[in-house]
Amino acid sequence: MKTCYYLGWFKDFFPTHLADALSRDVTNRQSLVMISSDPASNAENGVIELSWLQEAGILFNDYHVINYETDRTNAKHLLKVASMIFLLGGDTVKQNQFIHEYDLIQSIQQSDAIVIGASAGAINMSLSWLCSPYMGYEVSTPTVFQGVALNDFSVLSHFDLEHHMHIVKQELALLSEELPIYLSNKDCALRVQGDQVDIFGDVYLYANRNITKLSETTSFHTD
């Protein structure tokens, strides 16, 4: 049963209950494969995201970053044998284009690895998501992008909900009628394993134009 973590962003490190849950889930620590959100640049190597894992004591024997310097065949092989796949934060559109261009979606879906994404990476793990100029994207008109589709919902991650909830409600209203949308900002996460959805921090569910704040999970189960 695939386990997925949809992260916001963290000022410092994972809160203890999130670090504990992830530590229990990550039993195979052979290979961490990170997917760049700026694949044309070697400067993105997941330093911040790695610091979260390291602080939680989650270390791997091998580390790889997939970008345009990675051969497509090798990229798919790395995903196939990965212990954890981490979609890095950064540029959501560039990462989305790269995943489609390199035809990585099926490889991610079929991998036995735990899949984790932060900010842009969490958004791209969605079934689909809205790219709108009113939400900070440099596009002329709102466009729905197809993500990796690891679960049947959409994610808006690492967005300033406190000051822009009215924009979120307006822009995502139509999409909320098609599929549930999990909204989050900083220091929060979703853990999804089968039908179980665990909540860490301030997370909201937007469905059928109604927004509900979800209760944090206080106890967890792992496979």
Wavefront OBJ file of the C-alpha trace (Angstrom):
o trace
v 0.000 0.000 0.000
v 1.611 3.264 -1.130
v 2.241 5.910 1.492
v 2.371 9.564 0.440
v 3.238 12.740 2.320
v 2.065 16.115 1.048
v 4.079 18.785 2.857
v 3.776 22.523 3.123
v 7.021 24.235 4.098
v 8.796 24.233 7.448
v 10.422 27.222 9.132
v 12.793 24.964 11.018
v 12.258 21.211 11.013
v 9.465 18.639 11.105
v 7.345 18.745 14.257
v 7.952 15.728 16.453
v 4.749 13.831 15.620
v 5.370 14.220 11.866
v 9.016 13.149 12.202
v 7.951 10.120 14.241
v 5.309 9.044 11.723
v 7.705 9.409 8.803
v 10.443 7.543 10.662
v 8.102 4.605 11.230
v 7.030 4.574 7.577
v 10.509 4.762 6.069
v 11.773 1.277 6.843
v 13.871 0.974 3.661
v 16.581 3.626 3.614
v 18.729 2.526 0.714
v 18.051 5.251 -1.865
v 16.493 8.723 -1.816
v 15.612 10.079 -5.262
v 14.753 13.783 -5.514
v 12.953 15.323 -8.488
v 14.067 18.876 -9.194
v 11.627 21.752 -9.661
v 14.247 23.672 -11.641
v 15.626 20.830 -13.739
v 17.754 23.057 -15.993
v 19.844 24.112 -12.988
v 22.242 22.027 -10.926
v 21.907 24.527 -8.094
v 18.766 22.842 -6.800
v 19.814 19.828 -4.787
v 17.219 19.762 -2.010
v 19.475 21.135 0.730
v 16.587 22.489 2.816
v 14.376 19.442 2.349
v 17.302 17.172 3.203
v 17.902 19.121 6.409
v 14.364 18.253 7.552
v 14.989 14.547 6.993
v 18.424 14.646 8.605
v 17.098 16.415 11.702
v 14.486 13.642 11.967
v 17.258 11.037 11.761
v 16.085 9.759 8.370
v 19.271 9.079 6.411
v 19.864 7.079 3.236
v 22.796 5.196 1.758
v 22.440 6.829 -1.664
v 21.142 10.222 -2.791
v 20.164 11.169 -6.350
v 18.683 14.274 -7.990
v 16.795 13.837 -11.253
v 17.057 16.800 -13.641
v 17.833 17.424 -17.309
v 21.352 16.067 -16.849
v 19.872 12.707 -15.924
v 19.346 10.279 -18.775
v 15.639 9.438 -19.097
v 16.220 5.707 -18.907
v 18.354 6.123 -15.801
v 15.768 8.445 -14.252
v 13.113 5.761 -14.565
v 15.465 3.125 -13.158
v 16.295 5.312 -10.158
v 12.581 5.782 -9.445
v 11.942 2.050 -9.761
v 14.500 1.125 -7.100
v 14.047 4.165 -4.819
v 13.224 3.818 -1.126
v 11.798 7.349 -1.085
v 10.882 9.701 -3.926
v 10.941 13.373 -2.960
v 9.411 15.991 -5.282
v 11.274 19.116 -4.239
v 9.759 22.538 -3.632
v 10.308 25.508 -5.907
v 8.841 26.110 -9.364
v 5.607 24.147 -9.720
v 5.221 24.710 -13.466
v 8.802 23.777 -14.390
v 8.607 20.619 -12.306
v 5.260 19.682 -13.859
v 6.594 20.182 -17.379
v 9.699 18.141 -16.577
v 7.710 15.225 -15.139
v 5.563 15.072 -18.268
v 8.452 15.631 -20.695
v 10.489 12.830 -19.099
v 7.388 10.602 -18.868
v 7.951 9.948 -15.162
v 4.366 9.711 -13.922
v 3.905 5.981 -14.381
v 7.327 5.309 -12.866
v 6.385 7.278 -9.743
v 2.965 5.641 -9.499
v 4.331 2.111 -9.862
v 7.298 2.541 -7.543
v 7.164 0.824 -4.156
v 8.816 3.894 -2.614
v 7.243 6.305 -0.173
v 6.468 9.463 -2.151
v 6.840 12.830 -0.488
v 6.506 16.346 -1.876
v 7.055 19.802 -0.415
v 5.210 22.915 -1.604
v 5.472 22.729 -5.423
v 6.239 19.026 -5.144
v 3.114 18.368 -3.083
v 1.010 20.275 -5.604
v 2.413 18.200 -8.450
v 1.535 14.983 -6.621
v -2.122 16.005 -7.062
v -4.551 14.505 -9.519
v -4.824 18.007 -10.993
v -4.249 21.576 -9.833
v -5.088 25.104 -10.918
v -2.343 27.355 -12.277
v -3.777 30.861 -11.988
v -2.278 34.353 -12.390
v -4.262 35.361 -9.298
v -2.298 32.844 -7.245
v 1.161 34.023 -8.214
v 1.775 32.114 -11.435
v 3.113 33.868 -14.524
v 0.350 32.760 -16.881
v -2.217 34.811 -18.782
v -5.283 32.713 -17.961
v -6.095 30.077 -15.324
v -5.178 26.588 -16.516
v -5.698 23.182 -14.943
v -2.490 21.095 -14.906
v -2.420 17.313 -14.576
v -0.221 16.018 -11.776
v 1.186 12.628 -10.808
v -2.267 11.578 -9.562
v -1.145 9.540 -6.566
v -4.503 10.190 -4.909
v -7.878 11.399 -6.170
v -7.659 14.949 -4.883
v -5.920 18.268 -5.422
v -3.495 20.042 -3.108
v -2.747 23.719 -2.610
v 0.400 23.743 -0.509
v 2.511 26.495 1.075
v 0.061 29.274 0.217
v -0.619 32.299 2.420
v -4.111 31.223 3.445
v -4.282 33.653 6.358
v -4.300 36.670 4.071
v -5.603 35.233 0.799
v -8.366 32.768 1.675
v -10.826 34.887 -0.340
v -8.678 34.405 -3.457
v -8.468 30.670 -2.806
v -12.237 30.375 -2.471
v -12.835 32.303 -5.661
v -10.161 30.717 -7.841
v -10.677 27.118 -6.753
v -14.472 27.139 -6.544
v -15.060 25.307 -9.834
v -12.291 22.778 -9.219
v -13.735 22.097 -5.749
v -16.911 20.861 -7.458
v -14.889 18.267 -9.385
v -12.611 16.913 -6.660
v -11.685 17.629 -3.032
v -8.846 20.108 -2.479
v -6.607 20.065 0.585
v -5.350 23.546 1.485
v -2.318 24.138 3.658
v 0.372 26.690 4.403
v 3.544 26.283 6.470
v 4.501 23.714 9.098
v 1.808 21.246 8.039
v 1.346 18.021 6.117
v -0.992 15.296 4.916
v -0.106 11.641 5.260
v -2.117 9.342 3.008
v -2.025 5.561 3.209
v -4.852 3.779 1.432
v -8.109 5.353 2.624
v -6.478 6.811 5.733
v -5.674 10.538 5.682
v -3.682 11.899 8.630
v -3.471 15.641 9.292
v -0.517 17.565 10.727
v -0.952 21.264 11.474
v -3.511 23.645 9.944
v -5.084 21.928 6.947
v -8.412 22.743 5.298
v -10.651 20.745 2.976
v -12.356 22.627 0.142
v -15.112 20.535 -1.444
v -18.206 21.612 -3.334
v -17.402 25.261 -2.550
v -17.349 24.601 1.217
v -14.187 24.987 3.321
v -13.730 22.973 6.516
v -10.771 23.062 8.872
v -9.644 19.510 9.593
v -8.736 18.165 13.009
v -5.180 17.037 13.569
v -4.620 13.301 13.820
v -3.531 12.282 17.289
v -2.705 8.623 16.708
v -1.257 6.920 13.666
v -1.065 3.485 12.159
v 1.572 2.256 9.733
v 1.633 -0.756 7.474
l 1 2 3 4 5 6 7 8 9 10 11 12 13 14 15 16 17 18 19 20 21 22 23 24 25 26 27 28 29 30 31 32 33 34 35 36 37 38 39 40 41 42 43 44 45 46 47 48 49 50 51 52 53 54 55 56 57 58 59 60 61 62 63 64 65 66 67 68 69 70 71 72 73 74 75 76 77 78 79 80 81 82 83 84 85 86 87 88 89 90 91 92 93 94 95 96 97 98 99 100 101 102 103 104 105 106 107 108 109 110 111 112 113 114 115 116 117 118 119 120 121 122 123 124 125 126 127 128 129 130 131 132 133 134 135 136 137 138 139 140 141 142 143 144 145 146 147 148 149 150 151 152 153 154 155 156 157 158 159 160 161 162 163 164 165 166 167 168 169 170 171 172 173 174 175 176 177 178 179 180 181 182 183 184 185 186 187 188 189 190 191 192 193 194 195 196 197 198 199 200 201 202 203 204 205 206 207 208 209 210 211 212 213 214 215 216 217 218 219 220 221 222 223
